[in-house]
Amino acid sequence: MATLREVKCGHTVRVQKLCGEGAVKRRIMDMGITKGTEIFVRKAAPLGDPIEITVRGYELSLRKADAEMIEVQE
């Protein structure tokens, strides 16, 4: 399954699963990224890290390491 890190700018995806353990997974969930949530990938920084996404009506920046823990489906 694809991860959020692999999604190209301008695409909308739906969260299928959150990987990771403990505090990292909790932090991602606290940002509003939960199973079934739609995420729009707005843009990426010039060197590719971080990426900017829109989730639940607000904009959020995620490191690629965190984005890799989020499995998505188009």
mmJSON file of the N, C-alpha and C atoms, coordinates in Angstrom:
{"data_MODEL":{"atom_site":{
"group_PDB":["ATOM","ATOM","ATOM","ATOM","ATOM","ATOM","ATOM","ATOM","ATOM","ATOM","ATOM","ATOM","ATOM","ATOM","ATOM","ATOM","ATOM","ATOM","ATOM","ATOM","ATOM","ATOM","ATOM","ATOM","ATOM","ATOM","ATOM","ATOM","ATOM","ATOM","ATOM","ATOM","ATOM","ATOM","ATOM","ATOM","ATOM","ATOM","ATOM","ATOM","ATOM","ATOM","ATOM","ATOM","ATOM","ATOM","ATOM","ATOM","ATOM","ATOM","ATOM","ATOM","ATOM","ATOM","ATOM","ATOM","ATOM","ATOM","ATOM","ATOM","ATOM","ATOM","ATOM","ATOM","ATOM","ATOM","ATOM","ATOM","ATOM","ATOM","ATOM","ATOM","ATOM","ATOM","ATOM","ATOM","ATOM","ATOM","ATOM","ATOM","ATOM","ATOM","ATOM","ATOM","ATOM","ATOM","ATOM","ATOM","ATOM","ATOM","ATOM","ATOM","ATOM","ATOM","ATOM","ATOM","ATOM","ATOM","ATOM","ATOM","ATOM","ATOM","ATOM","ATOM","ATOM","ATOM","ATOM","ATOM","ATOM","ATOM","ATOM","ATOM","ATOM","ATOM","ATOM","ATOM","ATOM","ATOM","ATOM","ATOM","ATOM","ATOM","ATOM","ATOM","ATOM","ATOM","ATOM","ATOM","ATOM","ATOM","ATOM","ATOM","ATOM","ATOM","ATOM","ATOM","ATOM","ATOM","ATOM","ATOM","ATOM","ATOM","ATOM","ATOM","ATOM","ATOM","ATOM","ATOM","ATOM","ATOM","ATOM","ATOM","ATOM","ATOM","ATOM","ATOM","ATOM","ATOM","ATOM","ATOM","ATOM","ATOM","ATOM","ATOM","ATOM","ATOM","ATOM","ATOM","ATOM","ATOM","ATOM","ATOM","ATOM","ATOM","ATOM","ATOM","ATOM","ATOM","ATOM","ATOM","ATOM","ATOM","ATOM","ATOM","ATOM","ATOM","ATOM","ATOM","ATOM","ATOM","ATOM","ATOM","ATOM","ATOM","ATOM","ATOM","ATOM","ATOM","ATOM","ATOM","ATOM","ATOM","ATOM","ATOM","ATOM","ATOM","ATOM","ATOM","ATOM","ATOM","ATOM","ATOM","ATOM","ATOM","ATOM","ATOM","ATOM","ATOM","ATOM","ATOM","ATOM","ATOM"],
"id":[1,2,3,4,5,6,7,8,9,10,11,12,13,14,15,16,17,18,19,20,21,22,23,24,25,26,27,28,29,30,31,32,33,34,35,36,37,38,39,40,41,42,43,44,45,46,47,48,49,50,51,52,53,54,55,56,57,58,59,60,61,62,63,64,65,66,67,68,69,70,71,72,73,74,75,76,77,78,79,80,81,82,83,84,85,86,87,88,89,90,91,92,93,94,95,96,97,98,99,100,101,102,103,104,105,106,107,108,109,110,111,112,113,114,115,116,117,118,119,120,121,122,123,124,125,126,127,128,129,130,131,132,133,134,135,136,137,138,139,140,141,142,143,144,145,146,147,148,149,150,151,152,153,154,155,156,157,158,159,160,161,162,163,164,165,166,167,168,169,170,171,172,173,174,175,176,177,178,179,180,181,182,183,184,185,186,187,188,189,190,191,192,193,194,195,196,197,198,199,200,201,202,203,204,205,206,207,208,209,210,211,212,213,214,215,216,217,218,219,220,221,222],
"type_symbol":["N","C","C","N","C","C","N","C","C","N","C","C","N","C","C","N","C","C","N","C","C","N","C","C","N","C","C","N","C","C","N","C","C","N","C","C","N","C","C","N","C","C","N","C","C","N","C","C","N","C","C","N","C","C","N","C","C","N","C","C","N","C","C","N","C","C","N","C","C","N","C","C","N","C","C","N","C","C","N","C","C","N","C","C","N","C","C","N","C","C","N","C","C","N","C","C","N","C","C","N","C","C","N","C","C","N","C","C","N","C","C","N","C","C","N","C","C","N","C","C","N","C","C","N","C","C","N","C","C","N","C","C","N","C","C","N","C","C","N","C","C","N","C","C","N","C","C","N","C","C","N","C","C","N","C","C","N","C","C","N","C","C","N","C","C","N","C","C","N","C","C","N","C","C","N","C","C","N","C","C","N","C","C","N","C","C","N","C","C","N","C","C","N","C","C","N","C","C","N","C","C","N","C","C","N","C","C","N","C","C","N","C","C","N","C","C","N","C","C","N","C","C"],
"label_atom_id":["N","CA","C","N","CA","C","N","CA","C","N","CA","C","N","CA","C","N","CA","C","N","CA","C","N","CA","C","N","CA","C","N","CA","C","N","CA","C","N","CA","C","N","CA","C","N","CA","C","N","CA","C","N","CA","C","N","CA","C","N","CA","C","N","CA","C","N","CA","C","N","CA","C","N","CA","C","N","CA","C","N","CA","C","N","CA","C","N","CA","C","N","CA","C","N","CA","C","N","CA","C","N","CA","C","N","CA","C","N","CA","C","N","CA","C","N","CA","C","N","CA","C","N","CA","C","N","CA","C","N","CA","C","N","CA","C","N","CA","C","N","CA","C","N","CA","C","N","CA","C","N","CA","C","N","CA","C","N","CA","C","N","CA","C","N","CA","C","N","CA","C","N","CA","C","N","CA","C","N","CA","C","N","CA","C","N","CA","C","N","CA","C","N","CA","C","N","CA","C","N","CA","C","N","CA","C","N","CA","C","N","CA","C","N","CA","C","N","CA","C","N","CA","C","N","CA","C","N","CA","C","N","CA","C","N","CA","C","N","CA","C","N","CA","C","N","CA","C","N","CA","C","N","CA","C","N","CA","C"],
"label_alt_id":[null,null,null,null,null,null,null,null,null,null,null,null,null,null,null,null,null,null,null,null,null,null,null,null,null,null,null,null,null,null,null,null,null,null,null,null,null,null,null,null,null,null,null,null,null,null,null,null,null,null,null,null,null,null,null,null,null,null,null,null,null,null,null,null,null,null,null,null,null,null,null,null,null,null,null,null,null,null,null,null,null,null,null,null,null,null,null,null,null,null,null,null,null,null,null,null,null,null,null,null,null,null,null,null,null,null,null,null,null,null,null,null,null,null,null,null,null,null,null,null,null,null,null,null,null,null,null,null,null,null,null,null,null,null,null,null,null,null,null,null,null,null,null,null,null,null,null,null,null,null,null,null,null,null,null,null,null,null,null,null,null,null,null,null,null,null,null,null,null,null,null,null,null,null,null,null,null,null,null,null,null,null,null,null,null,null,null,null,null,null,null,null,null,null,null,null,null,null,null,null,null,null,null,null,null,null,null,null,null,null,null,null,null,null,null,null,null,null,null,null,null,null],
"label_comp_id":["MET","MET","MET","ALA","ALA","ALA","THR","THR","THR","LEU","LEU","LEU","ARG","ARG","ARG","GLU","GLU","GLU","VAL","VAL","VAL","LYS","LYS","LYS","CYS","CYS","CYS","GLY","GLY","GLY","HIS","HIS","HIS","THR","THR","THR","VAL","VAL","VAL","ARG","ARG","ARG","VAL","VAL","VAL","GLN","GLN","GLN","LYS","LYS","LYS","LEU","LEU","LEU","CYS","CYS","CYS","GLY","GLY","GLY","GLU","GLU","GLU","GLY","GLY","GLY","ALA","ALA","ALA","VAL","VAL","VAL","LYS","LYS","LYS","ARG","ARG","ARG","ARG","ARG","ARG","ILE","ILE","ILE","MET","MET","MET","ASP","ASP","ASP","MET","MET","MET","GLY","GLY","GLY","ILE","ILE","ILE","THR","THR","THR","LYS","LYS","LYS","GLY","GLY","GLY","THR","THR","THR","GLU","GLU","GLU","ILE","ILE","ILE","PHE","PHE","PHE","VAL","VAL","VAL","ARG","ARG","ARG","LYS","LYS","LYS","ALA","ALA","ALA","ALA","ALA","ALA","PRO","PRO","PRO","LEU","LEU","LEU","GLY","GLY","GLY","ASP","ASP","ASP","PRO","PRO","PRO","ILE","ILE","ILE","GLU","GLU","GLU","ILE","ILE","ILE","THR","THR","THR","VAL","VAL","VAL","ARG","ARG","ARG","GLY","GLY","GLY","TYR","TYR","TYR","GLU","GLU","GLU","LEU","LEU","LEU","SER","SER","SER","LEU","LEU","LEU","ARG","ARG","ARG","LYS","LYS","LYS","ALA","ALA","ALA","ASP","ASP","ASP","ALA","ALA","ALA","GLU","GLU","GLU","MET","MET","MET","ILE","ILE","ILE","GLU","GLU","GLU","VAL","VAL","VAL","GLN","GLN","GLN","GLU","GLU","GLU"],
"label_asym_id":["A","A","A","A","A","A","A","A","A","A","A","A","A","A","A","A","A","A","A","A","A","A","A","A","A","A","A","A","A","A","A","A","A","A","A","A","A","A","A","A","A","A","A","A","A","A","A","A","A","A","A","A","A","A","A","A","A","A","A","A","A","A","A","A","A","A","A","A","A","A","A","A","A","A","A","A","A","A","A","A","A","A","A","A","A","A","A","A","A","A","A","A","A","A","A","A","A","A","A","A","A","A","A","A","A","A","A","A","A","A","A","A","A","A","A","A","A","A","A","A","A","A","A","A","A","A","A","A","A","A","A","A","A","A","A","A","A","A","A","A","A","A","A","A","A","A","A","A","A","A","A","A","A","A","A","A","A","A","A","A","A","A","A","A","A","A","A","A","A","A","A","A","A","A","A","A","A","A","A","A","A","A","A","A","A","A","A","A","A","A","A","A","A","A","A","A","A","A","A","A","A","A","A","A","A","A","A","A","A","A","A","A","A","A","A","A","A","A","A","A","A","A"],
"label_entity_id":["1","1","1","1","1","1","1","1","1","1","1","1","1","1","1","1","1","1","1","1","1","1","1","1","1","1","1","1","1","1","1","1","1","1","1","1","1","1","1","1","1","1","1","1","1","1","1","1","1","1","1","1","1","1","1","1","1","1","1","1","1","1","1","1","1","1","1","1","1","1","1","1","1","1","1","1","1","1","1","1","1","1","1","1","1","1","1","1","1","1","1","1","1","1","1","1","1","1","1","1","1","1","1","1","1","1","1","1","1","1","1","1","1","1","1","1","1","1","1","1","1","1","1","1","1","1","1","1","1","1","1","1","1","1","1","1","1","1","1","1","1","1","1","1","1","1","1","1","1","1","1","1","1","1","1","1","1","1","1","1","1","1","1","1","1","1","1","1","1","1","1","1","1","1","1","1","1","1","1","1","1","1","1","1","1","1","1","1","1","1","1","1","1","1","1","1","1","1","1","1","1","1","1","1","1","1","1","1","1","1","1","1","1","1","1","1","1","1","1","1","1","1"],
"label_seq_id":[1,1,1,2,2,2,3,3,3,4,4,4,5,5,5,6,6,6,7,7,7,8,8,8,9,9,9,10,10,10,11,11,11,12,12,12,13,13,13,14,14,14,15,15,15,16,16,16,17,17,17,18,18,18,19,19,19,20,20,20,21,21,21,22,22,22,23,23,23,24,24,24,25,25,25,26,26,26,27,27,27,28,28,28,29,29,29,30,30,30,31,31,31,32,32,32,33,33,33,34,34,34,35,35,35,36,36,36,37,37,37,38,38,38,39,39,39,40,40,40,41,41,41,42,42,42,43,43,43,44,44,44,45,45,45,46,46,46,47,47,47,48,48,48,49,49,49,50,50,50,51,51,51,52,52,52,53,53,53,54,54,54,55,55,55,56,56,56,57,57,57,58,58,58,59,59,59,60,60,60,61,61,61,62,62,62,63,63,63,64,64,64,65,65,65,66,66,66,67,67,67,68,68,68,69,69,69,70,70,70,71,71,71,72,72,72,73,73,73,74,74,74],
"pdbx_PDB_ins_code":[null,null,null,null,null,null,null,null,null,null,null,null,null,null,null,null,null,null,null,null,null,null,null,null,null,null,null,null,null,null,null,null,null,null,null,null,null,null,null,null,null,null,null,null,null,null,null,null,null,null,null,null,null,null,null,null,null,null,null,null,null,null,null,null,null,null,null,null,null,null,null,null,null,null,null,null,null,null,null,null,null,null,null,null,null,null,null,null,null,null,null,null,null,null,null,null,null,null,null,null,null,null,null,null,null,null,null,null,null,null,null,null,null,null,null,null,null,null,null,null,null,null,null,null,null,null,null,null,null,null,null,null,null,null,null,null,null,null,null,null,null,null,null,null,null,null,null,null,null,null,null,null,null,null,null,null,null,null,null,null,null,null,null,null,null,null,null,null,null,null,null,null,null,null,null,null,null,null,null,null,null,null,null,null,null,null,null,null,null,null,null,null,null,null,null,null,null,null,null,null,null,null,null,null,null,null,null,null,null,null,null,null,null,null,null,null,null,null,null,null,null,null],
"Cartn_x":[0.84,0.0,0.888,0.431,1.203,1.196,2.228,2.291,2.106,1.823,1.623,2.881,4.019,5.289,5.371,4.727,4.81,3.789,2.839,1.771,2.308,1.943,2.382,1.538,2.087,1.371,0.118,-0.954,-2.2,-3.154,-2.78,-3.637,-4.316,-5.506,-6.248,-6.287,-6.007,-5.988,-6.772,-7.061,-7.781,-6.89,-6.814,-5.982,-6.58,-5.754,-6.178,-5.666,-4.434,-3.829,-2.713,-2.566,-1.452,-0.474,0.755,1.801,2.525,3.528,4.268,3.792,4.514,4.243,4.201,3.476,3.5,3.282,4.24,4.12,4.022,4.734,4.704,3.319,2.755,1.409,0.381,0.511,-0.402,-0.344,0.864,1.045,0.373,0.515,-0.134,-1.651,-2.176,-3.622,-4.102,-3.312,-3.673,-3.745,-3.037,-3.087,-4.343,-5.144,-6.383,-6.285,-5.158,-4.975,-5.357,-6.561,-7.065,-7.58,-7.876,-8.363,-9.624,-9.634,-10.78,-10.728,-9.787,-9.673,-9.109,-9.667,-9.143,-8.024,-6.957,-5.796,-5.493,-5.339,-4.943,-3.49,-2.632,-1.212,-1.055,-0.764,-0.683,0.64,1.738,3.045,4.138,5.34,6.506,7.563,8.379,9.463,10.457,11.277,12.219,13.093,13.509,14.325,13.474,12.146,11.244,10.788,11.369,10.998,10.878,9.787,8.552,7.57,6.439,5.358,4.209,3.458,2.321,1.043,0.165,-1.093,-2.266,-3.449,-4.685,-5.47,-5.794,-6.535,-7.575,-8.831,-9.94,-10.063,-9.755,-9.941,-8.793,-7.694,-6.554,-5.282,-4.283,-3.02,-2.018,-1.232,-0.321,0.947,2.086,3.346,3.804,4.224,4.68,6.062,6.891,8.176,7.943,8.84,8.694,8.734,9.503,9.584,8.214,7.482,6.139,5.154,5.283,4.387,4.522,5.691,5.928,5.145,4.721,3.981,2.483,2.051,0.626,0.346,-0.357,-0.728,-2.011,-2.022,-3.156,-3.617,-4.817,-5.384,-6.033,-5.819,-6.43,-7.87],
"Cartn_y":[-1.177,0.0,1.245,2.304,3.538,4.315,5.106,5.973,7.422,8.281,9.698,10.323,9.803,10.318,10.183,9.167,8.885,9.653,10.319,11.007,12.291,12.522,13.712,14.922,16.1,17.347,17.447,17.961,18.148,16.972,15.898,14.716,14.653,14.073,13.839,12.345,11.964,10.552,10.374,9.122,8.795,7.901,8.19,7.427,6.038,5.019,3.642,3.071,3.464,2.89,3.796,3.868,4.587,3.566,3.646,2.778,3.549,2.958,3.645,3.203,3.658,3.243,4.435,4.293,5.209,6.674,7.494,8.946,9.472,8.86,9.327,9.125,7.962,7.681,8.586,8.811,9.68,11.113,11.591,12.948,13.111,12.111,12.148,12.175,11.369,11.345,12.662,13.273,14.557,15.673,15.521,16.509,16.344,15.325,15.123,14.097,13.416,12.406,11.054,10.605,9.319,8.513,7.256,6.372,6.953,6.994,7.493,8.971,9.699,11.139,11.4,12.403,12.797,13.809,13.629,14.517,15.002,16.319,16.919,17.36,16.879,17.253,18.546,19.647,20.968,21.193,21.037,21.293,20.688,20.689,20.188,21.291,21.305,22.275,22.041,23.038,22.898,21.647,21.251,20.036,18.815,18.975,17.85,17.575,18.232,17.961,19.271,19.639,18.892,19.037,18.328,18.481,19.22,19.97,20.705,20.026,19.742,19.059,19.854,19.573,20.12,18.939,19.012,17.945,18.581,18.152,18.653,20.175,20.767,22.202,23.088,22.518,23.363,22.83,23.714,23.366,22.908,21.92,21.267,20.888,21.02,20.574,19.317,18.331,17.048,16.712,16.181,15.666,14.383,14.091,12.876,11.622,11.655,10.497,10.211,11.262,11.085,10.672,11.265,10.951,9.49,8.921,7.519,6.551,6.993,6.146,6.128,6.904,7.024,6.307,5.176,4.437,5.014,5.268,5.938,5.183,5.555,5.001,6.147,6.161,7.226,6.954],
"Cartn_z":[0.0,0.0,0.0,-0.659,-0.775,0.537,0.742,1.915,1.476,2.425,2.137,1.544,1.882,1.363,-0.159,-0.73,-2.163,-2.998,-2.359,-3.078,-3.711,-4.955,-5.682,-5.287,-5.464,-5.172,-6.029,-5.431,-6.146,-6.077,-5.392,-5.286,-3.916,-3.913,-2.679,-2.412,-1.169,-0.782,0.51,0.84,2.072,2.929,4.222,5.153,5.345,5.195,5.405,6.73,7.101,8.304,8.801,10.125,10.728,11.292,10.848,11.381,12.479,13.055,14.106,15.481,16.464,17.842,18.779,19.839,20.967,20.654,21.101,21.039,19.614,18.687,17.303,16.704,16.889,16.381,17.053,18.336,19.074,18.547,18.247,17.735,16.38,15.516,14.199,14.368,15.264,15.506,16.102,16.973,17.574,16.536,15.418,14.336,13.48,13.769,13.036,11.926,11.833,10.798,11.385,11.042,11.524,10.335,10.566,9.51,8.872,7.536,6.8,6.452,7.004,6.758,5.357,4.665,3.358,3.55,2.762,2.815,1.407,1.258,-0.012,0.122,-0.777,-0.755,-1.542,-0.831,-1.453,-2.164,-1.446,-2.045,-1.185,-1.744,-1.018,-1.005,0.016,0.116,-1.026,-1.363,-2.484,-2.431,-1.257,-1.14,-0.821,-0.823,-0.65,0.766,1.748,3.132,3.883,4.459,4.679,3.522,3.64,2.671,3.365,2.577,3.132,2.673,3.626,3.323,3.881,3.364,3.931,4.479,5.763,6.426,7.344,7.213,8.029,7.99,6.829,6.649,7.106,7.539,7.9,7.261,7.179,6.536,7.581,7.183,8.107,7.354,7.996,7.4,8.129,7.336,7.888,7.357,8.221,7.761,6.969,6.049,5.249,6.112,7.182,8.075,8.705,9.046,9.607,8.521,7.329,6.219,5.79,6.002,5.63,6.523,7.68,8.608,8.308,7.328,7.013,5.697,5.763,4.554,3.995,2.665,2.031,0.8,0.342,-0.881,-1.639,-2.972,-3.79,-4.06],
"occupancy":[1.0,1.0,1.0,1.0,1.0,1.0,1.0,1.0,1.0,1.0,1.0,1.0,1.0,1.0,1.0,1.0,1.0,1.0,1.0,1.0,1.0,1.0,1.0,1.0,1.0,1.0,1.0,1.0,1.0,1.0,1.0,1.0,1.0,1.0,1.0,1.0,1.0,1.0,1.0,1.0,1.0,1.0,1.0,1.0,1.0,1.0,1.0,1.0,1.0,1.0,1.0,1.0,1.0,1.0,1.0,1.0,1.0,1.0,1.0,1.0,1.0,1.0,1.0,1.0,1.0,1.0,1.0,1.0,1.0,1.0,1.0,1.0,1.0,1.0,1.0,1.0,1.0,1.0,1.0,1.0,1.0,1.0,1.0,1.0,1.0,1.0,1.0,1.0,1.0,1.0,1.0,1.0,1.0,1.0,1.0,1.0,1.0,1.0,1.0,1.0,1.0,1.0,1.0,1.0,1.0,1.0,1.0,1.0,1.0,1.0,1.0,1.0,1.0,1.0,1.0,1.0,1.0,1.0,1.0,1.0,1.0,1.0,1.0,1.0,1.0,1.0,1.0,1.0,1.0,1.0,1.0,1.0,1.0,1.0,1.0,1.0,1.0,1.0,1.0,1.0,1.0,1.0,1.0,1.0,1.0,1.0,1.0,1.0,1.0,1.0,1.0,1.0,1.0,1.0,1.0,1.0,1.0,1.0,1.0,1.0,1.0,1.0,1.0,1.0,1.0,1.0,1.0,1.0,1.0,1.0,1.0,1.0,1.0,1.0,1.0,1.0,1.0,1.0,1.0,1.0,1.0,1.0,1.0,1.0,1.0,1.0,1.0,1.0,1.0,1.0,1.0,1.0,1.0,1.0,1.0,1.0,1.0,1.0,1.0,1.0,1.0,1.0,1.0,1.0,1.0,1.0,1.0,1.0,1.0,1.0,1.0,1.0,1.0,1.0,1.0,1.0,1.0,1.0,1.0,1.0,1.0,1.0],
"B_iso_or_equiv":[0.0,0.0,0.0,0.0,0.0,0.0,0.0,0.0,0.0,0.0,0.0,0.0,0.0,0.0,0.0,0.0,0.0,0.0,0.0,0.0,0.0,0.0,0.0,0.0,0.0,0.0,0.0,0.0,0.0,0.0,0.0,0.0,0.0,0.0,0.0,0.0,0.0,0.0,0.0,0.0,0.0,0.0,0.0,0.0,0.0,0.0,0.0,0.0,0.0,0.0,0.0,0.0,0.0,0.0,0.0,0.0,0.0,0.0,0.0,0.0,0.0,0.0,0.0,0.0,0.0,0.0,0.0,0.0,0.0,0.0,0.0,0.0,0.0,0.0,0.0,0.0,0.0,0.0,0.0,0.0,0.0,0.0,0.0,0.0,0.0,0.0,0.0,0.0,0.0,0.0,0.0,0.0,0.0,0.0,0.0,0.0,0.0,0.0,0.0,0.0,0.0,0.0,0.0,0.0,0.0,0.0,0.0,0.0,0.0,0.0,0.0,0.0,0.0,0.0,0.0,0.0,0.0,0.0,0.0,0.0,0.0,0.0,0.0,0.0,0.0,0.0,0.0,0.0,0.0,0.0,0.0,0.0,0.0,0.0,0.0,0.0,0.0,0.0,0.0,0.0,0.0,0.0,0.0,0.0,0.0,0.0,0.0,0.0,0.0,0.0,0.0,0.0,0.0,0.0,0.0,0.0,0.0,0.0,0.0,0.0,0.0,0.0,0.0,0.0,0.0,0.0,0.0,0.0,0.0,0.0,0.0,0.0,0.0,0.0,0.0,0.0,0.0,0.0,0.0,0.0,0.0,0.0,0.0,0.0,0.0,0.0,0.0,0.0,0.0,0.0,0.0,0.0,0.0,0.0,0.0,0.0,0.0,0.0,0.0,0.0,0.0,0.0,0.0,0.0,0.0,0.0,0.0,0.0,0.0,0.0,0.0,0.0,0.0,0.0,0.0,0.0,0.0,0.0,0.0,0.0,0.0,0.0],
"pdbx_formal_charge":[null,null,null,null,null,null,null,null,null,null,null,null,null,null,null,null,null,null,null,null,null,null,null,null,null,null,null,null,null,null,null,null,null,null,null,null,null,null,null,null,null,null,null,null,null,null,null,null,null,null,null,null,null,null,null,null,null,null,null,null,null,null,null,null,null,null,null,null,null,null,null,null,null,null,null,null,null,null,null,null,null,null,null,null,null,null,null,null,null,null,null,null,null,null,null,null,null,null,null,null,null,null,null,null,null,null,null,null,null,null,null,null,null,null,null,null,null,null,null,null,null,null,null,null,null,null,null,null,null,null,null,null,null,null,null,null,null,null,null,null,null,null,null,null,null,null,null,null,null,null,null,null,null,null,null,null,null,null,null,null,null,null,null,null,null,null,null,null,null,null,null,null,null,null,null,null,null,null,null,null,null,null,null,null,null,null,null,null,null,null,null,null,null,null,null,null,null,null,null,null,null,null,null,null,null,null,null,null,null,null,null,null,null,null,null,null,null,null,null,null,null,null],
"auth_seq_id":[1,1,1,2,2,2,3,3,3,4,4,4,5,5,5,6,6,6,7,7,7,8,8,8,9,9,9,10,10,10,11,11,11,12,12,12,13,13,13,14,14,14,15,15,15,16,16,16,17,17,17,18,18,18,19,19,19,20,20,20,21,21,21,22,22,22,23,23,23,24,24,24,25,25,25,26,26,26,27,27,27,28,28,28,29,29,29,30,30,30,31,31,31,32,32,32,33,33,33,34,34,34,35,35,35,36,36,36,37,37,37,38,38,38,39,39,39,40,40,40,41,41,41,42,42,42,43,43,43,44,44,44,45,45,45,46,46,46,47,47,47,48,48,48,49,49,49,50,50,50,51,51,51,52,52,52,53,53,53,54,54,54,55,55,55,56,56,56,57,57,57,58,58,58,59,59,59,60,60,60,61,61,61,62,62,62,63,63,63,64,64,64,65,65,65,66,66,66,67,67,67,68,68,68,69,69,69,70,70,70,71,71,71,72,72,72,73,73,73,74,74,74],
"auth_comp_id":["MET","MET","MET","ALA","ALA","ALA","THR","THR","THR","LEU","LEU","LEU","ARG","ARG","ARG","GLU","GLU","GLU","VAL","VAL","VAL","LYS","LYS","LYS","CYS","CYS","CYS","GLY","GLY","GLY","HIS","HIS","HIS","THR","THR","THR","VAL","VAL","VAL","ARG","ARG","ARG","VAL","VAL","VAL","GLN","GLN","GLN","LYS","LYS","LYS","LEU","LEU","LEU","CYS","CYS","CYS","GLY","GLY","GLY","GLU","GLU","GLU","GLY","GLY","GLY","ALA","ALA","ALA","VAL","VAL","VAL","LYS","LYS","LYS","ARG","ARG","ARG","ARG","ARG","ARG","ILE","ILE","ILE","MET","MET","MET","ASP","ASP","ASP","MET","MET","MET","GLY","GLY","GLY","ILE","ILE","ILE","THR","THR","THR","LYS","LYS","LYS","GLY","GLY","GLY","THR","THR","THR","GLU","GLU","GLU","ILE","ILE","ILE","PHE","PHE","PHE","VAL","VAL","VAL","ARG","ARG","ARG","LYS","LYS","LYS","ALA","ALA","ALA","ALA","ALA","ALA","PRO","PRO","PRO","LEU","LEU","LEU","GLY","GLY","GLY","ASP","ASP","ASP","PRO","PRO","PRO","ILE","ILE","ILE","GLU","GLU","GLU","ILE","ILE","ILE","THR","THR","THR","VAL","VAL","VAL","ARG","ARG","ARG","GLY","GLY","GLY","TYR","TYR","TYR","GLU","GLU","GLU","LEU","LEU","LEU","SER","SER","SER","LEU","LEU","LEU","ARG","ARG","ARG","LYS","LYS","LYS","ALA","ALA","ALA","ASP","ASP","ASP","ALA","ALA","ALA","GLU","GLU","GLU","MET","MET","MET","ILE","ILE","ILE","GLU","GLU","GLU","VAL","VAL","VAL","GLN","GLN","GLN","GLU","GLU","GLU"],
"auth_asym_id":["A","A","A","A","A","A","A","A","A","A","A","A","A","A","A","A","A","A","A","A","A","A","A","A","A","A","A","A","A","A","A","A","A","A","A","A","A","A","A","A","A","A","A","A","A","A","A","A","A","A","A","A","A","A","A","A","A","A","A","A","A","A","A","A","A","A","A","A","A","A","A","A","A","A","A","A","A","A","A","A","A","A","A","A","A","A","A","A","A","A","A","A","A","A","A","A","A","A","A","A","A","A","A","A","A","A","A","A","A","A","A","A","A","A","A","A","A","A","A","A","A","A","A","A","A","A","A","A","A","A","A","A","A","A","A","A","A","A","A","A","A","A","A","A","A","A","A","A","A","A","A","A","A","A","A","A","A","A","A","A","A","A","A","A","A","A","A","A","A","A","A","A","A","A","A","A","A","A","A","A","A","A","A","A","A","A","A","A","A","A","A","A","A","A","A","A","A","A","A","A","A","A","A","A","A","A","A","A","A","A","A","A","A","A","A","A","A","A","A","A","A","A"],
"auth_atom_id":["N","CA","C","N","CA","C","N","CA","C","N","CA","C","N","CA","C","N","CA","C","N","CA","C","N","CA","C","N","CA","C","N","CA","C","N","CA","C","N","CA","C","N","CA","C","N","CA","C","N","CA","C","N","CA","C","N","CA","C","N","CA","C","N","CA","C","N","CA","C","N","CA","C","N","CA","C","N","CA","C","N","CA","C","N","CA","C","N","CA","C","N","CA","C","N","CA","C","N","CA","C","N","CA","C","N","CA","C","N","CA","C","N","CA","C","N","CA","C","N","CA","C","N","CA","C","N","CA","C","N","CA","C","N","CA","C","N","CA","C","N","CA","C","N","CA","C","N","CA","C","N","CA","C","N","CA","C","N","CA","C","N","CA","C","N","CA","C","N","CA","C","N","CA","C","N","CA","C","N","CA","C","N","CA","C","N","CA","C","N","CA","C","N","CA","C","N","CA","C","N","CA","C","N","CA","C","N","CA","C","N","CA","C","N","CA","C","N","CA","C","N","CA","C","N","CA","C","N","CA","C","N","CA","C","N","CA","C","N","CA","C","N","CA","C","N","CA","C","N","CA","C","N","CA","C","N","CA","C"],
"pdbx_PDB_model_num":[1,1,1,1,1,1,1,1,1,1,1,1,1,1,1,1,1,1,1,1,1,1,1,1,1,1,1,1,1,1,1,1,1,1,1,1,1,1,1,1,1,1,1,1,1,1,1,1,1,1,1,1,1,1,1,1,1,1,1,1,1,1,1,1,1,1,1,1,1,1,1,1,1,1,1,1,1,1,1,1,1,1,1,1,1,1,1,1,1,1,1,1,1,1,1,1,1,1,1,1,1,1,1,1,1,1,1,1,1,1,1,1,1,1,1,1,1,1,1,1,1,1,1,1,1,1,1,1,1,1,1,1,1,1,1,1,1,1,1,1,1,1,1,1,1,1,1,1,1,1,1,1,1,1,1,1,1,1,1,1,1,1,1,1,1,1,1,1,1,1,1,1,1,1,1,1,1,1,1,1,1,1,1,1,1,1,1,1,1,1,1,1,1,1,1,1,1,1,1,1,1,1,1,1,1,1,1,1,1,1,1,1,1,1,1,1,1,1,1,1,1,1]
}}}
